[in-house]
Structures are given as structure tokens and as C-alpha cells.
Amino acid sequence: MVTTQIRNAIKLAASWDGLKQSRESGAIAERRRETAAAIGRISAPPTDGGAHDAGQPPRP
């Protein structure tokens, strides 16, 4: 009886730990995607034909 309860408690703890790790890895992956998207926005070429901050008219 006690052995079964201990076994069940260990299984529950292991599944909870696995769920927690899964959620954490999902959150880390989401942060990586957000960071990659932000870097992409920062390093994207200008959309005005290249006339950025130089005071030049846009290139045709």
C-alpha cells in the first residue's frame, strides 16, 4: 500500500517536472523567435530605396 503510494508520488513528481521543463523550453523557444524577429526588423534594409538618415531623396 505504502509502496504503491510512494511509486505514484514519484511518477507524479516526474511527470510534473517533465511538464515544467516542456513549458520552460516552449517559453525559451518563443523568446528566441521574438529575438530573431526583432533582429530581422533592425537589420532589414530600408524600404525607401536606401535614402535613410542621409537627407537624400529616395532612389528610383
N, CA and C of each residue as an Amber inpcrd file, in Angstrom:
protein
   180
   0.8330000  -1.1940000   0.0000000   0.0000000   0.0000000   0.0000000
   0.8750000   1.2540000   0.0000000   1.7660000   1.3290000   0.9690000
   2.6430000   2.4930000   1.0560000   3.5830000   2.5350000  -0.1450000
   4.0450000   1.3730000  -0.5720000   4.9410000   1.3040000  -1.7260000
   4.2540000   1.8440000  -2.9720000   2.9830000   1.4950000  -3.1560000
   2.2280000   1.9810000  -4.3090000   2.0680000   3.4930000  -4.2370000
   1.7990000   4.0140000  -3.0550000   1.6500000   5.4620000  -2.8900000
   2.9700000   6.1780000  -3.1910000   4.0550000   5.5990000  -2.7360000
   5.3700000   6.1960000  -2.9990000   5.6610000   6.1650000  -4.4930000
   5.3890000   5.0170000  -5.1300000   5.6020000   4.9030000  -6.5740000
   4.7650000   5.9330000  -7.3360000   3.5040000   6.0610000  -6.9460000
   2.6310000   7.0300000  -7.6070000   3.1130000   8.4640000  -7.3880000
   3.6030000   8.7430000  -6.1900000   4.1210000  10.0820000  -5.9040000
   5.3530000  10.3790000  -6.7550000   6.2090000   9.3840000  -6.9240000
   7.4060000   9.5610000  -7.7560000   7.0030000   9.7890000  -9.2110000
   6.0310000   9.0110000  -9.7040000   5.5600000   9.1840000 -11.0830000
   4.9600000  10.5720000 -11.2820000   4.1720000  11.0110000 -10.2980000
   3.5510000  12.3300000 -10.3870000   4.6150000  13.4260000 -10.3950000
   5.6090000  13.2910000  -9.5240000   6.6820000  14.2880000  -9.4800000
   7.4550000  14.3100000 -10.7960000   7.7190000  13.1460000 -11.3580000
   8.4560000  13.0780000 -12.6240000   7.6430000  13.6880000 -13.7540000
   6.3400000  13.3970000 -13.7950000   5.5190000  13.9630000 -14.8690000
   5.3890000  15.4710000 -14.6960000   5.2890000  15.9400000 -13.4480000
   5.2100000  17.3840000 -13.2050000   6.5070000  18.0630000 -13.6400000
   7.6390000  17.4470000 -13.3230000   8.9310000  18.0030000 -13.7190000
   9.0540000  18.0320000 -15.2410000   8.6030000  16.9690000 -15.8980000
   8.6350000  16.9360000 -17.3590000   7.7540000  18.0100000 -17.9600000
   6.5740000  18.2090000 -17.3850000   5.6690000  19.2550000 -17.8750000
   6.2940000  20.6290000 -17.6820000   6.8990000  20.8290000 -16.5240000
   7.5350000  22.1120000 -16.2270000   8.6720000  22.3850000 -17.2120000
   9.5020000  21.3830000 -17.4730000  10.6030000  21.5540000 -18.4200000
  10.0780000  21.8140000 -19.8190000   9.0020000  21.1520000 -20.1850000
   8.4080000  21.3440000 -21.5060000   7.9020000  22.7760000 -21.6540000
   7.2440000  23.2740000 -20.6300000   6.7280000  24.6460000 -20.6760000
   7.8770000  25.6480000 -20.7340000   8.9380000  25.3890000 -19.9560000
  10.0870000  26.2890000 -19.9570000  10.7690000  26.3010000 -21.3180000
  10.9280000  25.1320000 -21.9310000  11.5830000  25.0950000 -23.2380000
  10.7070000  25.7830000 -24.2780000   9.3920000  25.6810000 -24.1310000
   8.4900000  26.4000000 -25.0340000   8.6280000  27.9010000 -24.8790000
   8.7610000  28.3620000 -23.6410000   8.9270000  29.7940000 -23.3920000
  10.2690000  30.2780000 -23.9360000  11.3040000  29.4670000 -23.7950000
  12.6210000  29.8360000 -24.3280000  12.5640000  29.9170000 -25.8480000
  11.9090000  28.9620000 -26.4730000  11.7820000  28.9800000 -27.9370000
  11.0130000  30.2150000 -28.3950000   9.9690000  30.5720000 -27.6580000
   9.1890000  31.7650000 -28.0140000  10.0580000  33.0130000 -27.9000000
  10.8640000  33.1070000 -26.8370000  11.7600000  34.2650000 -26.6920000
  12.7790000  34.3110000 -27.8210000  13.2850000  33.1510000 -28.2270000
  14.2420000  33.1120000 -29.3420000  13.5900000  33.5950000 -30.6310000
  12.3370000  33.1680000 -30.8690000  11.6260000  33.6220000 -32.0770000
  11.4110000  35.1270000 -32.0430000  11.0160000  35.6500000 -30.8780000
  10.8060000  37.0930000 -30.7510000  12.1120000  37.8490000 -30.9740000
  13.2030000  37.3330000 -30.4230000  14.5060000  37.9800000 -30.5970000
  14.9240000  37.9590000 -32.0610000  14.7410000  36.8280000 -32.7210000
  15.1020000  36.7270000 -34.1390000  14.2660000  37.6900000 -34.9710000
  12.9870000  37.8160000 -34.6430000  12.1280000  38.7430000 -35.3790000
  12.5770000  40.1820000 -35.1530000  12.9490000  40.5050000 -33.9110000
  13.4090000  41.8620000 -33.6180000  14.7140000  42.1560000 -34.3460000
  15.6230000  41.2030000 -34.3740000  16.8870000  41.3920000 -35.0910000
  16.6120000  41.5640000 -36.5730000  15.6760000  40.7940000 -37.1000000
  15.3120000  40.9220000 -38.5080000  14.7630000  42.2970000 -38.8220000
  13.9730000  42.8450000 -37.9030000  13.4240000  44.1910000 -38.1290000
  14.5300000  45.2360000 -38.0690000  15.4750000  45.0580000 -37.1680000
  16.5560000  46.0350000 -37.0230000  17.4950000  45.9850000 -38.2230000
  17.8260000  44.7790000 -38.6810000  18.8260000  44.6520000 -39.7340000
  18.2210000  44.6300000 -41.1310000  16.9090000  44.8080000 -41.2320000
  16.2710000  44.8060000 -42.5490000  16.7160000  46.0350000 -43.3360000
  16.8680000  45.8960000 -44.6340000  17.2540000  47.0590000 -45.4280000
  16.1350000  48.1040000 -45.4210000  16.4780000  49.3490000 -45.5970000
  15.4500000  50.3830000 -45.5870000  14.4660000  50.1700000 -46.7360000
  13.2390000  50.5530000 -46.4970000  12.2060000  50.3330000 -47.5080000
  12.0270000  51.5410000 -48.4180000  12.8020000  52.5870000 -48.2130000
  12.6260000  53.7990000 -49.0220000  13.6590000  53.8910000 -50.1430000
  14.2050000  52.7860000 -50.5590000  15.1650000  52.7900000 -51.6520000
  16.5750000  53.1160000 -51.2090000  16.8190000  53.1930000 -49.9310000
  18.1700000  53.4030000 -49.4430000  18.4400000  54.8040000 -48.9190000
  17.5000000  55.7050000 -49.0380000  17.7250000  57.0690000 -48.5400000
  17.2890000  57.1270000 -47.0820000  18.1680000  56.7710000 -46.2060000
  17.8550000  56.7950000 -44.7850000  18.8590000  57.6730000 -44.0650000
  18.3910000  58.5450000 -43.2660000  19.2130000  59.4070000 -42.4110000
  20.2460000  60.2300000 -43.1740000  20.3110000  60.1510000 -44.4670000
  21.3290000  60.8990000 -45.2010000  20.7450000  62.1760000 -45.7930000
  19.4400000  62.3370000 -45.6810000  18.8110000  63.5190000 -46.2290000
  18.7330000  63.4950000 -47.7400000  18.9190000  62.3410000 -48.3380000
  18.8770000  62.2260000 -49.7900000  17.4840000  61.7870000 -50.2200000
  17.0880000  62.1670000 -51.4220000  15.7920000  61.6860000 -51.9040000
  15.8740000  60.1850000 -52.1830000  14.7500000  59.5120000 -52.1210000
  14.7650000  58.0680000 -52.3990000  15.2570000  57.7740000 -53.8070000
  15.9550000  56.6650000 -53.9320000  16.4310000  56.2490000 -55.2510000
  15.2740000  55.6700000 -56.0470000  15.3010000  55.8370000 -57.3480000
  14.2090000  55.2740000 -58.1580000  14.2700000  53.7600000 -58.2000000
